[in-house]
Amino acid sequence: MNLFHRHSLALASLMLATGAAFAQAYPNKPIRVVVPFPAGGGTDLIAREVTNKIQVTKGWSFVVENRPGTGGNIGIDTVAKSPADGYTIGLGQTSNLAINPTLYKKMPYDSVKDLAPIGLVANAPLVLVVGDTSPFKTLADVVTAAKAKPKALNMATAGNGTVAHLASELFQKTADVEFTHVPYKGAAQASTDVVSGRVELYFSSVPTVLGYIKNGKMRPIVVTSLKRVDDLAAVPTVAESGFKDFETSTWFGFVAPAGTPKEIITLLNTELNKALQSPDVKQKLSDQGADVLGGSPEAFAATIKSDLARWAPIIKASGATLD
């Protein structure tokens, strides 16, 4: 073995030893968890449930910091620009990791290059609802009416470029129908107008409208997942309703700044997956209309890349853009 090879092996051994020692000492202070949406929302609740479980089982300390704004971009940019030492992580989702890079004319971060995926947490399907006085009972009823009078049906979402908006665009393309999109500035007014009959259709996250469904003010037509939702077991999927393989949802996953040591990412991923297998965490996420995912950092990275490619043409076709 020549001198160069000896030095290379020695350097590699030193790096491995240093990384292992770093992982063994980690964490020795609180881990900041950046949530890019306000406290009390679905993303915030998911982040707190998972990190609380790890805190209880491992004794680690987490501090949740809500940094809302610009569709989640502010919070995720905070993560991307933080030191890559394992002490700042964030809970990203479909919108700010896979949709916003095409939707926004300027992005403060690159969701592939500037972030290190830790692992997927959960995904939450959408539901198509109508008001309780609507004549529509099935997806076939909606499609038939839309084909008879293109753009006559108004379809509400919580805003331009949201997952619900783009899911509705994808469905229109799949079913060869046209709705008139009515974007709201949030879910509250959209829900009110659906209940009152001002708009005929509403694509929404399940937790947002579950209360209206349970009290009979809204009627669920279909869910957008490939399997039925536990809380809406009688409601068919889009795929079951004649559009094979149609599926869309919002996924959530933890990310760290790019360059965070692999040993730290592996350790965080291990504890994340353990927490997600806990029955109480599964139940609490289910109560939010979410299904537990888990998996490797590599699988999460692949999901981000595939959804960037999936949503880009849909966003461009919809004409939605934000500054």
N, C-alpha and C positions, 0 to 999 in steps of 0.2 A: 504494500500500500504506500503510495507516494505521499509527500508532505501535504500537498493540496487536499487530497482526500481525507487525511487525518484531521486537518483544520476544519474541513466541511462537516465531518462527523461530530467533531467537538462542538462546533457552533450549533449544529442541529440539536445535539443533546442538551446544550445549555438553554436553548430556546424552549425546548420541551419541559425542562426542569423549572424554568422561570414561569412558564404558563401554568404548569401544574401547581406551583407554589401560590401563584396569584389566585387561582381558582379555589384553593384550599382556604385562603384567607378571606375570600369573598363570601358575603358582604360584611364589612366591618363598620358600616354606617347606613343610614336610611337610603332606600332606593326611591328616587322620584319617579312617579308614574304620571305622565302628561296625558290628560284626556282632552281631545280637541273639540269638545262640545260642553254645554253647560251642565252643572251638577243636577242630578235628578233625572236626566234623560237615560235612554236605553244604553248608550255607550258607556256613560258614567257608572251605571248600575252593574254592568258586566265587568268593567275594570275593577270595581270595588269588591265584588263577590269573589273573583278569582284571587286577587292579591290578599284579601282577608283570609282566605283559606290557606294560602302559603304562609302567611304570617302566623297563623295558629299552629300549623303543623311543623314549620321549620324554625319559627322564632325570628324570622327576618322582619325588618321594619320597612314599611312602605308609606310614602306620603303622596297622596293624590293631589295633583294640581290641574285645575280646569283652565284651559286656554282656548276658549271658543273664538270663532270668527273666520270669515272667508271660506265657508264650506269645510272647515276643519284644517285648512292650510296653515293657519297660524300655529296651532298646536303641533302639527307634524313637523313644521319647519323648526320649531323649538327643539324637538328631538334631534333632527338632522344636524343642527348646529351646536349641539351640546358635546362635551368631552366624551370620547369613546372609551369610557372606563367602566361601563356596566352600571353606573349609578343614575342614569337617566334612560327610561324606556317610555314608550307611548302605545296607546291602543289605537291603531289605525283601522280603517275599514274600506270597503269597496270605493266609496266616493272619493276620499282623499288620497288613495293609493293607486286607483285604476281608472277613475273617471275624470277627476279634476285635471290631470296632466293634458287631456285633450280639450276639456271644457273651458279652461282658463287660458287667456291669451298669453299670460306670463305666470310662470310658476316659480316660487322661491327655492324649490328643491326638486331633485330627480328621485322619484320613488324607487328606482332600481339601483342607482349608483350611490345615493346619499344615505341609504338606510340598510340595516342588517336585519332581515326577518328572524324572529325568535320562534314563532309558531302561531298557527291559526287557533282561535278560541271557539268560535261558534258561527253559525249563519242563521239568518232570520228571513223567512220567505215573505212575500207580499200577498195581499188578498185584494181581490176586486169586489167591491161592495156597491150596493144601491140602497136607496131609501126604502123604508118599509112599505110605502105605497106604490113603488115602482111595479110596472107590469112584467119586468124581467125576472124570471125564475132560474134560468140556466144560461150558460155561455152561448149556447145555440140561439137563444132568444136575442141576445145582444148582437151577435154576428149577423143574424137575419135582418134586424132593424138597421144596422150600420150599412149593410150592403144595399138595402132598399133606398136609403137616403144618406149618401156619404157626407160626413162632417156635420150631420144633424145632431148627433149625440155629443154632449159636452162631457169631457173627462177631466176631473179634478186631480191634481197632485199637490204635494206640499212645496213645489217650486221647480223652476227650470233646472234641468241637469241633475235632478235627484235620481236615485236608483229607480224610484217608482215611475218617474217621467220616462226614463229610458227603457224601462221594462214595458211600459205601455207602447212606446214606439216600436219596440221589438215585436210585441204582440200584433200590432196593426200590420206590420210587414209580413208576419207569419200568416195571419188570417186574411190578408188582402182586404183590409177595411181601413176607413179613415174616421177618426174622432176629431173633435175640436178641443185642443188642449187648453185647460184653464188653470194656469199656475197660481198658487197662493203663496203667501209669505210664511206659511207654516201650516201645521195640521189642524189647529183649532177652528179656524174659519172655514177651511175646506170641509171638515166634518159637519159643521153647522149647516152649510149650504147643501150638502148631500141629504141630510136629515129633512131639511125643509123642502127639498125637491127642486132647488134652483139649478143644480147640476145633476145629470143622470147617473154618472159613473164616478168611481173614486178608486184609484190604485193607491194602497197604503200599506205601511208595515202592520203586521198583525197586532202588536200591543196597543198601537194608537187607537184602533177602532174596536178592540175586543169588548170593551164595556158597552158600546153602542149595539154590538151584535147580541150580547147577552141580555140586554134590556129590550130587545126587539125593535130598536129604532133604525137599525141597518140590517140588510139581508146580504149575507156573503154568497157570492156566485162561484168563485174558484180561488184556489191558492196557487202560487207560482212555483212551489217546490215540486220535486219529483214524487215525493210521498206526502200523504196527508198530515196535517198538523194536529197534534194531540188535542189541543183545546177546541179544534174545529173538525172533529173526526168525521162528521157527516158531510163536510164540504169537499167536493172533488177537486182534483188538480186540473190544471190546464191540459196536461198530457192525457189525462183520463177523459177529457171532454172533447177529444178529437184532434188534438195538436200534439202528436207524438214527439217526445223528447224535449218539449218546451220546458225550460227551467231558468229561473233567475231568482236571486236572493241577495241580501246584504251580508257579507262576511266580515268578521272582526278578527284582528290578529295583533299580537304585540310585536313591536319593532324597536330597534336600538340604533344609535348612530353607526354609520359605516365605519369599519375599523375596530369595532368592539372585539376584544379577544375571543377567539373561537371557543376557548374553554368556558368563558363566561356565558356565551350564547348557548352552549350545550347544557350547562348547569341550569340556566333559566328555563330552557325548553323541557328538561327533565322534570322540574318542579311544576311547570305549567301543566304538563300532561298528567302528572299525579293528581293535581287539584281538579282537573276536569273529569277524572274518573270517580270523584267523590259523589255519592248519591245526593247529598244536599246541594252541591253546586249544580249538578245536572237538573235537579228539580227547580232551583231558583232561576236558572237560565231558561228552562222550559216555561216558567211562569211569565217570562218576558217575550215568549214566542220564539225562542231561539233553540237550535239544536247544537249540542256539543260537537266539536270537530277534533281538535288536537292534531298531532302529527309532527313531522320534522321541519326544521328551518328550510331545508331544500324544497320540500313540498309547498310551503308557503311562498317561497320565492317564485316557484313555477306558477302558482295561482295568480300572483300579481302580474307576471309577464303575460299569461294567457288572457287575463281579463283586460289588460291594457289593449291588447290586440282585438279583443272581442268588442269592447265598447267604443273604440275610436270611430269606426265607420258609422255606427248608430248615432253617435253624437253629431258627427258631420252631416249626416242625412237629415237629422232633426233641425239643424240650423241653430241649435242652442250654443251660445257663447257667453262668457262672463269675463269682466275685466279683473 
